[in-house]
């Protein structure tokens, strides 16, 4: 019998990713997503927070309170800072600036997990090592990502199409989202086999936005159909694969698996690309 592959779902850019359709609030979207996660008995989903998005944003603050009451939170830096375009010291300050909000939320679980914005871990090896040493000293673990279909692309597009009440375009967004998700779930598993000789526990990156609550039930169905068993972030990262570190400076490298593909110079399996242009153009 085939053993289900373990996968942890994580959500980035709390409390706000992308635009919202008219009349929809962040709190409402968050409530809907939380209801789906609860109904489907999804194990704890870490939400990674940028506290700068809370400034003058009562709706965002409400959304975040709702999230933290139900699910764990982690650090995504204060301002979603890009380590590639900033020195390590500035990046470390941005991590610290995010901590008061995390402490105030009285999170249910340990919030000492960092998700690098843009998944950028440093364009020089010195930066990469400096930030990793800093994180270790402050008791942080890195919330790596092995699977990512850049679901955030669909959030703003959905908000535009919902504003126009374009049901045909929304149907296309749903089908393109699910076919892209399927493609990149398969690709990630192929990458793992090429790098490690076998599949690994996976960490999936998603974003909390307008389209999330609409498409989430179907995304969860897809994960099940692909043979994934949902687990916590801790359990997923108990896989020995997450102990490794490519330990090089990389530019815009993508997931943890993409980084290893670059370092080991492994050729990518054939796969369809993400529909960036089409999603960008829809309902404009």
Secondary structure, DSSP 8 states (H G I E B T S, - for coil): ----EEEEEEEEEEEEES---TT--HHHHHHHHHHHHHHTT----EEEE-GGGGTT-HHHHHHHHHHHHHS-EEE--SS---GGGS-HHHHHHHHHHHHHHHHHTT-SS---EE--GGG---SSHHHHHHHHHHHHHTT-EE---SB---TTHHHHHHHHHHHTT-HHHHHHHHHHHHHHHHHHHHHHHHHHHHHHSS---EEEEEEEETTHHHHHHHHHHHHHHTTEEE--HHHHTTSGGGG----S--SS--SHHHHHHHHTT----------HHHHHHTT-
